[in-house]
């Protein structure tokens, strides 16, 4: 007869994936440890903030968890590089928040609203400018963050945008074919009308990269003004309607696995939480301040939970 598991006993959990680590580039090592994204680490090295065994780090330098790596004189804990801890948060960013950890002007940052971590830190997956709202993703896995942001993986981002001005078919066609901006050619991969009339119209637009203010600059290249901009999707992750402005929630196993598979990473089991840890996280979620979204006037619009409809224009 097959053995019976006691009713209240948890099924055995898989342990996080372990990785054999030898010397590797500092950017990759610190990203996997959840210290920061590869881009962040590169800027720290260039600024002379990182040392390895007491010597200033150089671009392209390699290190291992056995080395003494310091950031601003503080030794970094690289033990997390022996296993992958992959957690992801979804956050509905309000206007007025910047996407840096500390702002010299004292403005609120997106990190101010996130739950604190003990041995790791949240890494932002892409940025939104101060006037753009909507979906932001944060993870503890620097490799996941790097792949989701890197142009080679072509992870698409979808935005709901309201433009002020007369929009014609020729403009839309140019935006799909490509427009020369100051930092190169840019284009939308899809444009879908989403309501409005006259000189105030809503569109859902999709692109495969995240250059600075790219959506706004593309519309401005056609003599139009963006009056509202909200990111509603990043790859397979949609902004859920239940997540009000200024609030976050942790992504479940399926959501994290979908993101991982999008960029060619093997799924990793989420860390098992004790009952006390789960209860503490729920308390933090309940205490989050909810901020009403600014009224836009005119026709009410709603973010779809599906990809753009077939009526959208694609190149």
C-alpha positions as CSV (number, residue, x, y, z in Angstrom):
1,X,0.0,0.0,0.0
2,X,1.3,3.5,-0.9
3,X,2.4,5.6,2.1
4,X,0.1,8.4,3.3
5,X,1.4,11.9,4.0
6,X,0.0,13.4,7.2
7,X,-2.8,15.8,6.3
8,X,-1.1,19.0,7.7
9,X,2.4,18.2,6.5
10,X,3.7,20.3,3.6
11,X,4.9,18.5,0.4
12,X,8.7,18.5,0.1
13,X,9.9,21.7,-1.5
14,X,12.6,22.0,-4.2
15,X,15.6,24.0,-3.0
16,X,16.7,27.0,-5.1
17,X,18.9,26.1,-8.0
18,X,22.6,26.1,-7.1
19,X,25.3,27.4,-9.4
20,X,29.0,26.4,-9.4
21,X,30.8,29.7,-9.5
22,X,34.4,30.4,-10.7
23,X,35.9,33.7,-11.6
24,X,33.5,35.7,-13.7
25,X,33.0,39.3,-14.7
26,X,32.2,41.5,-11.7
27,X,29.0,42.8,-13.4
28,X,27.6,39.3,-13.7
29,X,28.7,38.2,-10.3
30,X,27.2,41.2,-8.4
31,X,24.0,41.0,-10.5
32,X,23.5,37.4,-9.6
33,X,24.1,38.2,-5.9
34,X,21.2,40.7,-6.2
35,X,23.5,43.7,-5.5
36,X,22.4,45.6,-8.6
37,X,21.9,45.3,-12.3
38,X,24.8,44.9,-14.6
39,X,24.4,48.5,-15.8
40,X,24.5,49.8,-12.2
41,X,27.6,47.8,-11.4
42,X,29.3,49.1,-14.5
43,X,28.7,52.7,-13.4
44,X,30.0,51.9,-9.9
45,X,33.2,50.5,-11.3
46,X,33.7,53.5,-13.6
47,X,33.2,55.8,-10.7
48,X,35.8,54.0,-8.6
49,X,33.4,52.8,-6.0
50,X,34.2,49.1,-6.2
51,X,37.3,47.4,-5.0
52,X,38.5,43.7,-5.2
53,X,40.9,42.5,-2.5
54,X,41.7,46.1,-1.7
55,X,42.4,47.3,-5.3
56,X,40.2,49.4,-7.4
57,X,38.1,47.3,-9.8
58,X,38.7,47.7,-13.5
59,X,36.1,47.3,-16.4
60,X,36.0,43.7,-17.4
61,X,37.7,42.5,-14.3
62,X,36.8,39.0,-13.0
63,X,36.2,37.9,-9.4
64,X,34.7,34.9,-7.4
65,X,32.7,34.7,-4.2
66,X,36.0,34.0,-2.4
67,X,37.3,37.4,-3.2
68,X,36.8,40.4,-0.9
69,X,34.6,42.8,-3.0
70,X,33.6,46.1,-1.5
71,X,31.3,48.9,-2.5
72,X,32.0,52.3,-1.0
73,X,34.2,50.6,1.6
74,X,31.5,48.1,2.7
75,X,32.1,44.4,2.0
76,X,29.5,42.8,-0.1
77,X,27.9,39.5,0.7
78,X,28.4,37.2,-2.3
79,X,27.0,34.0,-0.7
80,X,23.8,34.5,-2.7
81,X,25.7,33.7,-5.9
82,X,25.8,30.0,-4.9
83,X,22.0,29.8,-5.4
84,X,19.5,31.7,-7.5
85,X,16.7,33.5,-5.5
86,X,14.3,34.9,-8.0
87,X,11.4,37.0,-6.6
88,X,9.5,39.5,-8.7
89,X,7.3,42.5,-7.5
90,X,4.8,44.3,-9.7
91,X,4.3,48.0,-8.8
92,X,1.8,50.5,-10.1
93,X,4.0,53.7,-10.2
94,X,2.3,57.0,-9.7
95,X,3.3,60.3,-11.1
96,X,6.0,62.2,-9.2
97,X,8.3,59.3,-8.3
98,X,11.7,58.9,-9.8
99,X,13.4,55.5,-10.5
100,X,16.6,56.0,-8.6
101,X,17.4,54.7,-5.1
102,X,18.3,58.1,-3.8
103,X,17.4,61.4,-5.4
104,X,19.7,64.4,-4.7
105,X,16.7,66.7,-5.0
106,X,14.8,64.8,-2.3
107,X,12.0,63.6,-4.5
108,X,10.2,60.4,-3.6
109,X,11.6,57.3,-5.3
110,X,9.9,54.0,-6.4
111,X,12.1,52.2,-3.9
112,X,10.6,54.1,-1.0
113,X,7.3,52.1,-1.4
114,X,8.8,48.6,-1.7
115,X,9.0,46.1,1.1
116,X,12.5,45.8,2.7
117,X,14.6,42.7,2.2
118,X,17.1,41.2,4.6
119,X,20.0,39.9,2.6
120,X,19.2,41.1,-0.9
121,X,17.8,44.2,-2.7
122,X,15.2,44.9,-5.3
123,X,16.5,45.6,-8.8
124,X,14.4,47.7,-11.1
125,X,13.6,46.1,-14.5
126,X,13.6,49.2,-16.7
127,X,12.6,52.7,-15.7
128,X,9.8,55.1,-16.2
129,X,10.2,58.9,-16.2
130,X,8.8,61.0,-13.4
131,X,5.6,61.8,-15.3
132,X,4.9,58.3,-16.6
133,X,2.7,55.9,-14.5
134,X,2.0,52.2,-14.6
135,X,3.7,48.9,-14.4
136,X,7.2,48.5,-13.0
137,X,8.8,45.2,-12.2
138,X,11.4,44.6,-9.6
139,X,13.4,41.4,-9.0
140,X,16.1,40.0,-6.7
141,X,17.8,38.2,-9.6
142,X,20.2,40.4,-11.5
143,X,20.5,38.0,-14.4
144,X,16.7,38.1,-14.9
145,X,16.7,41.9,-14.8
146,X,19.6,42.2,-17.3
147,X,18.0,39.8,-19.8
148,X,14.5,41.5,-19.6
149,X,16.1,44.9,-20.3
150,X,18.7,43.9,-22.9
151,X,17.6,44.7,-26.5
152,X,18.9,41.4,-27.8
153,X,15.9,39.6,-26.1
154,X,13.3,41.9,-27.7
155,X,11.0,41.9,-24.7
156,X,8.0,44.1,-25.8
157,X,6.6,46.9,-23.6
158,X,3.0,48.2,-24.1
159,X,1.8,51.6,-23.1
160,X,-1.6,53.4,-23.0
161,X,-1.0,56.9,-24.3
162,X,-3.2,59.9,-24.8
163,X,-2.0,62.4,-27.4
164,X,-3.1,65.9,-28.0
165,X,-3.3,67.0,-31.6
166,X,-4.7,65.8,-35.0
167,X,-3.5,62.3,-35.8
168,X,-3.7,61.0,-39.4
169,X,-2.8,57.8,-41.1
170,X,0.4,59.1,-42.6
171,X,1.7,59.9,-39.0
172,X,0.9,56.4,-37.8
173,X,2.6,54.8,-40.8
174,X,5.8,56.8,-40.2
175,X,5.8,55.8,-36.5
176,X,5.6,52.2,-37.5
177,X,8.2,52.4,-40.3
178,X,10.7,54.3,-38.2
179,X,11.6,57.9,-37.2
180,X,15.1,59.3,-36.8
181,X,15.6,60.6,-33.3
182,X,18.7,62.2,-31.8
183,X,19.9,58.7,-30.6
184,X,19.0,56.8,-33.7
185,X,16.0,55.3,-35.5
186,X,13.0,54.4,-33.3
187,X,9.6,52.9,-34.1
188,X,6.5,51.3,-32.7
189,X,5.9,47.7,-33.5
190,X,2.2,48.1,-33.0
191,X,-0.3,50.9,-32.7
192,X,-4.0,50.3,-31.6
193,X,-6.6,53.0,-31.3
194,X,-8.1,52.9,-27.8
195,X,-10.8,55.6,-27.7
196,X,-11.2,59.4,-27.7
197,X,-12.1,61.8,-30.4
198,X,-11.0,65.1,-32.0
199,X,-7.6,66.3,-30.7
200,X,-7.6,64.0,-27.6
201,X,-7.1,60.4,-28.6
202,X,-6.0,57.3,-26.8
203,X,-3.7,54.6,-28.3
204,X,-2.0,51.4,-27.1
205,X,1.5,51.3,-28.5
206,X,4.2,48.6,-28.3
207,X,8.0,48.7,-28.7
208,X,10.9,46.4,-28.1
209,X,13.3,48.7,-26.3
210,X,13.3,51.2,-23.4
211,X,15.3,54.2,-24.5
212,X,14.8,57.4,-22.5
213,X,11.4,59.0,-23.1
214,X,11.1,57.1,-26.3
215,X,7.3,56.9,-26.5
216,X,7.0,60.6,-25.9
217,X,9.8,61.5,-28.3
218,X,8.2,59.4,-31.1
219,X,4.9,61.2,-30.8
220,X,6.6,64.6,-30.5
221,X,8.5,63.9,-33.7
222,X,5.1,64.2,-35.4
223,X,4.2,67.5,-33.8
224,X,1.9,65.9,-31.2
225,X,2.0,66.2,-27.4
226,X,1.6,63.3,-25.0
227,X,-0.7,64.3,-22.3
228,X,-0.9,61.0,-20.4
229,X,1.3,57.9,-20.5
230,X,1.0,54.6,-18.7
231,X,2.8,51.4,-19.1
232,X,0.4,48.5,-19.0
233,X,2.5,45.5,-19.9
234,X,6.1,44.3,-19.8
235,X,6.6,41.1,-21.8
236,X,4.1,38.6,-20.5
237,X,3.3,40.6,-17.3
238,X,0.2,42.8,-17.4
239,X,-0.7,45.5,-14.9
240,X,-3.6,43.9,-13.0
241,X,-6.7,46.0,-12.6
242,X,-6.8,45.2,-8.8
243,X,-3.4,46.9,-8.3
244,X,-4.2,50.5,-7.6
245,X,-1.8,53.4,-8.0
246,X,1.1,53.4,-5.5
247,X,0.6,49.7,-4.5
248,X,2.7,46.6,-5.1
249,X,2.2,42.8,-5.0
250,X,4.5,39.9,-5.3
251,X,4.3,37.8,-8.5
252,X,3.3,34.1,-8.1
253,X,5.3,31.1,-9.3
254,X,3.6,31.0,-12.7
255,X,4.2,34.7,-13.4
256,X,7.9,34.5,-12.5
257,X,8.3,31.3,-14.6
258,X,6.6,33.0,-17.6
259,X,9.1,35.9,-17.3
260,X,12.0,33.5,-17.0
261,X,11.0,31.5,-20.0
262,X,10.6,34.7,-22.1
263,X,14.4,35.3,-21.8
264,X,15.6,31.7,-21.9
265,X,16.1,31.1,-18.1
266,X,15.2,27.9,-16.4
267,X,12.4,28.3,-13.8
268,X,13.5,28.5,-10.2
269,X,11.2,27.7,-7.3
270,X,10.2,30.7,-5.2
271,X,11.6,30.7,-1.7
272,X,9.4,28.9,0.9
273,X,8.0,31.4,3.4
274,X,7.3,30.5,7.0
275,X,3.8,31.3,8.2
276,X,5.2,34.3,10.1
277,X,6.9,35.6,6.9
278,X,3.8,35.2,4.8
279,X,1.7,37.0,7.5
280,X,4.2,39.9,7.7
281,X,4.1,40.3,3.9
282,X,0.3,40.4,3.9
283,X,0.4,43.0,6.7
284,X,2.7,45.2,4.6
285,X,0.4,44.9,1.6
286,X,-2.6,45.9,3.6
287,X,-0.8,49.0,5.0
288,X,0.1,50.3,1.6
289,X,-1.3,53.8,0.8
290,X,-3.6,53.7,-2.1
291,X,-3.5,56.8,-4.3
292,X,-6.4,57.7,-6.5
293,X,-5.4,58.0,-10.2
294,X,-5.7,61.5,-11.6
295,X,-8.9,62.1,-13.6
296,X,-8.2,62.5,-17.3
297,X,-11.6,63.8,-18.3
298,X,-13.4,62.7,-21.4
299,X,-14.2,59.1,-22.2
300,X,-13.3,56.6,-19.5
301,X,-10.6,54.1,-20.6
302,X,-9.6,50.8,-19.2
303,X,-6.4,48.7,-19.6
304,X,-7.1,45.4,-21.4
305,X,-5.9,42.2,-20.0
306,X,-5.0,40.9,-23.4
307,X,-2.6,41.7,-26.1
308,X,-3.6,44.5,-28.6
309,X,-6.5,43.5,-30.8
310,X,-6.1,42.5,-34.5
311,X,-7.4,45.9,-35.5
312,X,-4.0,47.4,-34.4
313,X,-1.6,48.6,-37.1
314,X,1.6,46.6,-37.3
315,X,4.6,47.1,-39.5
